[in-house]
Amino acid sequence: MIDSLNDVSNNELLKAIIERLDAVVISDKDGRYVYVNNNWTELMGGITLEEVKGLYVHDMVPETKVDEAIKTGKILTANDLTIRTKNGDVKMFCTYIPIFNDGSVVGCFTYTVFRGMDEAMNFVAQVNGLMNKVEYYKKELKEIRGAKYSINNIIGNSNAIKRVKSDIFKASRSLSNVLIEGETGSGKELVAHAIHDLSNRMDAPFIKVNCAAIPGELLESEFFGYEYGAFTGAKKGGKEGKFQMANTGSIFLDEINQLPLVLQPKILRVLQEKEVEPLGGKTTVLLDARVIAATNIPLEKLVKENRFRSDLFYRLNVLVIRIPPLRERKEDIPLIADSLLDRLNFQMGMSVPGISDHAKQKLIEYDWPGNIRELQNVIERAMNTVWCDTIEWSHMSDYFENRQMFKQNPHNMSQDYEIKTIKRNLEKNVVSSAIEKCDGNKTEAAKMLGISRTMLYKKIKNYLI
């Protein structure tokens, strides 16, 4: 506190601060001018401190609240104050702050936030513009690093899908690791997105990693990052790993059943210790990332085959959500088909009006080994045939000509049906199904079938798959 209000002019630091503000007036306990800054002089049309010093503020500005602020000792504001100046009337936004010394009011500090309504409106417009930009970039960031889908994107009213949605709500309230089990194309990633979107981490990063898509030699650096010089070709400044990118958020490890055995203990350590050590780094980085993993093969089966570590399995197998294949919830197919049609219309810029009831009924009769992904493929094929007409069964039937559309009852087969033909058709369906379940990955399909890749290619050629 300065010794006297009259010392303002002599206190260079205080004066420098006040001169940076908009129009400022300092008055004594009687409401008389003690100090005005240069901006006030400019605003008032050139009236200087020498001209007003010792005069009552209310004599120059009748509308002032200086006297009221001094009397009540409260901070007051005037949001639409009109002041007459040499240059005409000016509307101002003023704040009056009582100055205390030893518990008594000794003066008042008055400053204007704006010099006029135009300036005020311009400021408000700028703030609104900035807020709109902030919201836009928050939305963009969420789309880039956050969940793209919500629980509303999971279509269906069957009891099976209702159980899945209930499990998603339960998982979203927890911080425990989640394991999602389901066949290829059944919607495991959709469930992972929904869990993150409903959790209290929804505004934090959601990082997706396909364990089958990253080359084995790059997995460690992708997961844990690296420091500069960790290996030949390491980028200057190093690289942040997927776990670090997911800090405070969630990391989705898709197809974790494809995780090499050599990397599994390192993932286990991250889950246990909640820290990660970049390649070439000398210190560990604390981590707060929730793990959501997905597998299209039961991990328990892989543990028994010594292809997956039991300790890592138990770490992941805390909350388990099993997604039913489409064949177990066929009553949802009409709803899913309509939803897929709407989305594809938007993505492809088309306007196919719908799918006929007869076509939907026929779709229900198929077992869909490729699940929703296969259903989407069939609908997209049909859309490219009809363009702007309703999709009928005739637009889809060719897809099923070489597939077992209906489950055949052996008692309905003719007695002279050749066994080798039955075996050939059965083997063809099994090979096709394996390739679809492995998303076209021939190596994985061969492993699933228990044959060599060479043999698989022969069968593909023989059966024209």
Secondary structure as GFF3:
##gff-version 3
##sequence-region A 1 465
A	DSSP	three_ten_helix	5	10	.	.	.	ID=ss1
A	DSSP	alpha_helix	12	20	.	.	.	ID=ss2
A	DSSP	beta_strand	24	28	.	.	.	ID=ss3
A	DSSP	beta_strand	33	36	.	.	.	ID=ss4
A	DSSP	alpha_helix	38	43	.	.	.	ID=ss5
A	DSSP	alpha_helix	49	52	.	.	.	ID=ss6
A	DSSP	alpha_helix	57	60	.	.	.	ID=ss7
A	DSSP	alpha_helix	66	72	.	.	.	ID=ss8
A	DSSP	beta_strand	76	85	.	.	.	ID=ss9
A	DSSP	beta_strand	88	101	.	.	.	ID=ss10
A	DSSP	beta_strand	104	114	.	.	.	ID=ss11
A	DSSP	alpha_helix	117	145	.	.	.	ID=ss12
A	DSSP	three_ten_helix	151	153	.	.	.	ID=ss13
A	DSSP	alpha_helix	159	172	.	.	.	ID=ss14
A	DSSP	beta_strand	178	181	.	.	.	ID=ss15
A	DSSP	alpha_helix	188	198	.	.	.	ID=ss16
A	DSSP	beta_strand	206	210	.	.	.	ID=ss17
A	DSSP	three_ten_helix	216	218	.	.	.	ID=ss18
A	DSSP	alpha_helix	219	224	.	.	.	ID=ss19
A	DSSP	beta_strand	225	226	.	.	.	ID=ss20
A	DSSP	beta_strand	239	240	.	.	.	ID=ss21
A	DSSP	alpha_helix	242	245	.	.	.	ID=ss22
A	DSSP	beta_strand	250	254	.	.	.	ID=ss23
A	DSSP	three_ten_helix	256	258	.	.	.	ID=ss24
A	DSSP	alpha_helix	264	273	.	.	.	ID=ss25
A	DSSP	beta_strand	275	276	.	.	.	ID=ss26
A	DSSP	beta_strand	285	286	.	.	.	ID=ss27
A	DSSP	beta_strand	290	295	.	.	.	ID=ss28
A	DSSP	alpha_helix	299	304	.	.	.	ID=ss29
A	DSSP	alpha_helix	310	316	.	.	.	ID=ss30
A	DSSP	beta_strand	319	322	.	.	.	ID=ss31
A	DSSP	three_ten_helix	326	328	.	.	.	ID=ss32
A	DSSP	three_ten_helix	330	332	.	.	.	ID=ss33
A	DSSP	alpha_helix	333	348	.	.	.	ID=ss34
A	DSSP	alpha_helix	357	364	.	.	.	ID=ss35
A	DSSP	alpha_helix	371	386	.	.	.	ID=ss36
A	DSSP	three_ten_helix	393	395	.	.	.	ID=ss37
A	DSSP	three_ten_helix	397	400	.	.	.	ID=ss38
A	DSSP	three_ten_helix	410	412	.	.	.	ID=ss39
A	DSSP	alpha_helix	419	437	.	.	.	ID=ss40
A	DSSP	alpha_helix	442	449	.	.	.	ID=ss41
A	DSSP	alpha_helix	453	462	.	.	.	ID=ss42
###
